[in-house]
């Protein structure tokens, strides 16, 4: 799992190594010494870039936030121009997450379970969940939902529940079931146009 030292900047090596380890073992399951050993940096170098493990965990979660929200948006847009279809299409990103080797669940749900409320990683997790819900709410509003807030809450709970259940059950049929449930929720909440 060690990242080659080549021309990759130390901060990037640390963050990439920590991300790989955190995804598999959780935030608490990985010590700073292991990150140092596998990234090939000196302890002082790690602490120059990340003065505390919470700061490293938060940087990992911010990077994951960018990536995950990008995958959700890409999946939604791939479903077409109709926001109703986009609300369902975003579940293709959930299915894709299950298809990657070694699915370990939602990094944000995992982090929330491990971190104390008020800690930096917990705050990043809360911000992520709020940002995803706000984006889904915008789609729900564009789709003509009677209650965009309610639909956004339902759909994001469905995403989170699917990712959490996937971690426990490792059942590749869960995303299709979630997608079908999303379609039913969208059809009920958003009257068809035209």
Beta strands, then each sheet from edge to edge (+ up, - down):
end
